[in-house]
Amino acid sequence: MIPNRNVLWGRAIVDEVAKAGLDAVCISPGSRSTPLTVAFAEHNGIDVFSHLDERSSAFFALGRAKATGRPTPLVCTSGTAAANFHPAVIEASQARVPLLLLTADRPPELRDSGANQTIDQEKLYGDAVRWYRDLPEPEADDRKLRSLRTDVSRAIWTAEGPPPGPVHLNVPFRKPLEPTEIPDDVPEGFSERFPLAAEGRDGPFVSPLSGAPTLDRTDREALGEAIRTADRGLIVAGPSDATDPTAVAELAAATGFPVLADPLSGVRFGTHLAREALVVCGGYDSYLDERVVGRWSDPDLVLRVGAPPTSKTLQFFLRDSGARQVVVDPAGEWREARFSASDLAVADPNRLCRALAGQVDGPTVDPDWRERFSEAETGYWELIEGETDRLFEGAVLAQAFERAPDPGTVFVSNSMPVRDADRFARPRTADLAVFGNRGASGIDGVTSSALGAGSASEDPLVLVTGDVAFYHDANGLLALSRCGVDATVVLVNNDGGGIFHLLPIEGFDPPFTDQFKTPHGLDFEPLGDLYGFAFERVESVERFTEAYRESLANPGTQVIEVRVESEASHRTREAIHERVVSTLRG
C-alpha cells in the first residue's frame, strides 16, 4: 500500500538511485524534503550520512565522490539550505567531480509569493551544473513516473560525464509531506496496472551506451610518430582523480620520457614507481627555476594530462619552453591558463597513453635529457634531506607524506599545504590516494571533503590542513561522530593567512598584517571536547613524528597541531630554494 503521491515519488527517485549502483546519500534535516528523507532512510541498500550543515554535507559528498568516482546524492530542504550547497557545486564543476543535488522545493504557486522558506531555486547554480531539471509535481500517473525515472537515470550518468560534474534536480512537494495515508491519492491497483512506472526495470530505467573518447587512427598515429621522433620529451601529470598511474607509467617506460607528477595527480605515489628505469619527478618546483634550466636544452614535445599543475615554476617552464605541448582532455575543454599549448587531444588520457605506448618500439628519448632530470631529482632530494629535520611548514608536509600509512588516503588543504606538498613530498612506492580541492582552490569545506573521502575506504585517513581552513569548516568535524569517520589531522597553525607572504603586499604593512595575514589567536584545543577527538600541540619535528606515528597506530581521531611562524617558514623556503638553485646551476 502506497500512502500518498509524495511517498510514491520519493520511493521512485530512491529506487532509481539504488538501481544505478549508488550506495550512500548525504541528508540534511528539513521539512520540505521529508518524502526524500523517509524514502532513503527506509532503503536497506543505501547508507545515510546525516549532516546538520548543508555546506559541510555537500563537501563531504564531494570528497566521497573524489574517492569513489561516483556521485553521493545530496538531499536538503528548500530555501537557503540549497544555497549552502553552492560552494561545493562550484568546486565539483571546476574539479570535475560527480554530484547529484536533490533540492526539495515548495509547489510552483508559492514561488515569488513571499511564502516562508521559499526562494527561486530554478537554475540556482547557473552554469556550474552539467544539467538542470525542475521535476514535475508528484502524481500517480504512468507517464509522469516514467519521466521521473528517466530524469533520475539521466542525472546520474550525466553527473559521471564526461566531463563529470554536478547535476541539479529540483523536487517540488506539496503537503502532506509525511507518509500519511490519503484515500485514492494513489489509486488501488496502480502498481499492477502500471508496473514499469511503479516498479521500474531490473536495473536503471535508462542505461547509457557510451564509450571513452579516442583519437581517430590517423591522428593517433601522427601523435605516435611525434613521440617516436622526440629527443627531449616530457609527460606532465597535473591534478586529477581520474588518471590511471599505470597507464602513464606504461607510456613513460616505453618512451623514456621523464614524468613531472603533481602530488594530486595520482602518479607521484604508488607501486608503479617500482618499474625499472621510470623517472617520476617531484622536486621540479625548485630545480626548474629559470636560473637552472636556462642552461638546459628546451623540451621538444610535452604531453599533458590532468588539470594545470600546482607549481607555478613548472607552469612558467612550460610557458617559456617553446615546445610542442599536447593537452589531453576527454571533454575537449580548454584547461591551460598560460595559453602555451599547441595541441588539444580530445581523448581519454588513460586509453591514449596505452595506445601510444603500443606504437613505440623502445625508449626514444635522448639519454642525456633523461639523465638530466634523473640527476636533478636525485640531487634535489639529497640537498633538502637535512632541511626537513628542523621545524617549518615544509618539513611538516615532508614528514607527513614520508610517514603516511601504506595503503592510506591523504587529503591536503589549499593555500600553503598543497604547495608544500608539491615541493617537499617525495615520490614513493606507497599506495597513497592523495586528494585536494584544486578546482576552485578554496579553503572552504576542506575538512568535510577529507572526511567524505575517508568514508569511502577502510584505509587510514590523514588530513593536512591549515589553521584558517580548519576554522572555516569546524562544522564539518561533526561528521567524525555522526558519520563514523576516524582521521589523523595534521593542523599546521601559523596564526593566519601565511600564503600572503608570497605576494608583494607583504611589503606594505599596514594593511598587510591586519587585512591579509589576519592573525586570529584562536585556541583549537577546546574543539576536541566539543567534537570528541584527542588534541596535542607539538613544537618540534621530533615530537610531531612521534605523535603522528602514535595517531596512525591508534583508533579514533587525533588532531596534531604544529605551531609554526609563517614568515620564518617563508624565509626558510626561500633559503632552501636558493641553495638548490645555486648547487644545481653549478
LINNORUR-V839059 format. One line per field, one symbol per residue. ss: DSSP state (A for helix, B for strand, O for the rest). phi: phi as a letter, one per 20 degrees, with the letter a starting at -180 (. if undefined). psi: psi as a letter, one per 30 degrees, with the letter a starting at -180 (. if undefined). A space follows every 10 residues. Layout:
ss->???
phi->???
psi->???
//
This chain:
ss->OOOOAAAAAA AAAAAAAAAO OOOBBBBOOO OOOAAAAAAA AAOOOOBBBB OOOAAAAAAA AAAAAAAAOO OOBBBBOOOA AAAOOAAAAA AAAAAOOOBB BBBBBOOAAA OOOOOOOOOO OOOOOAAABB BBBBOOOOOO OAAAAAAAAA AAAAAAAAAO OOOOOBBBBB BBOOOOOOOO OOOOOOOOOA AAAOAAAAAO OOOOOOOOOO OOOOOOAAAA AAAAAAAAOO OOBBBBBOOO OOOOAAAAAA AAAAAOOBBB BOOOOOOOBO AAAAOOOOOB BOOAAAAOOA AAAOOOOOOO BBBBBOOOOO OAAAAAAAAA AOOBBBBBOO OOOOOOOOOO OOBBBOOOAA AAAAAAAAOO OOOOOOAAAA AAAAAAAAAA AAAAOOAAAO OOAAAAAAAA AAOOOOOBBB BBOOOAAAAA AAAAOOOBOO OBBBBOOOOO OOOOOAAAAA AAAAAOOOOB BBBBBBAAAA AAOAAAAAAA AAOOOOOBBB BBBOOOOAAA AAOAAAAOOO OAAAAAAOOO OOOOOAAAAA AOOBBBBBOO AAAAAAAAAA AAAOOOOBBB BBBOOAAAAA AAAAAAAAAA AAAAAO
phi->.dfbfffgff fffffffffe necbbdcdfr ffeggfffff feefecfdde cfdfffgfff fffffffenc fdgdcbeenf gffffggfff ffffemdfcc dddfbffgfe flcnfflcce eflgdlefdf bcbefffgaf cgffffffff fffffffffe meefrecdde cfcdffeeff fcgmfdggng fffcffffdm efcgfcdfdc cffbffgfff ffffffffee ececdddega edfeffffff ffffenffde dffdendfcp ffffffmedd dceffdeegg feffeefffd bcddcnfgff ffgfgfgfge fmffddedbf emeecbfeld fdcdeeafff ffgfffffed fagdffgfff ffffffffff fffegffeed fbgfffffff ffdffceadc ddffmfgfff ffedefgbef ededcaeefd ledemfffff fffffebefg ddddceffff ffcggffffg efdmddbdde deddlpefff ffdgfgeccf dgffddflgd mfdeggffff dmceccdccb ffffffffff ffedfndcdd edecdfffff ffgfffffff fffffm
psi->kjeleeeeee eeeeeeeeff gkglkkkkkl efgeeeeeee efkfgkkkjk kfjeeeeeee eeeeeeefgl kjlkklalbf eefffeeeee eeeefhkkkj kjjlllleff khfgkkhjlj fkhegbgflf kkkjllkkki keeeeeeeee eeeeeefeef alklakkjjk jkkllkflhk kjkgejkkge eeeieeeefa leakekjkjl lkklkleeee eeeeeeeegk eillkjjlkk ffkjfeeeee eeeefgklkj jkfgffffkl ffffkkgkjk kfgffefgkf fefffllllf kkkklalkle keeeeeeeef fglkkjkkkf fgljiiffhf kfkjjjlkee eeeeeeeffk flkflkeeee eeeeeeeeee eeegeffgfl jleeeeeeee eegkkjllkk kklabeeeee eeffjkklgk ikjklligdf hlgkgeeeee eeeffglflk kkkjlleeee efheeffffe efghklljjj jjjghaifff fflffegjjl geeefeeikf gkjfeffeee fhlkkkklgl eeeeeeeeee effllakkkj kjklkeeeee eeeeeeeeee eeeff.
//
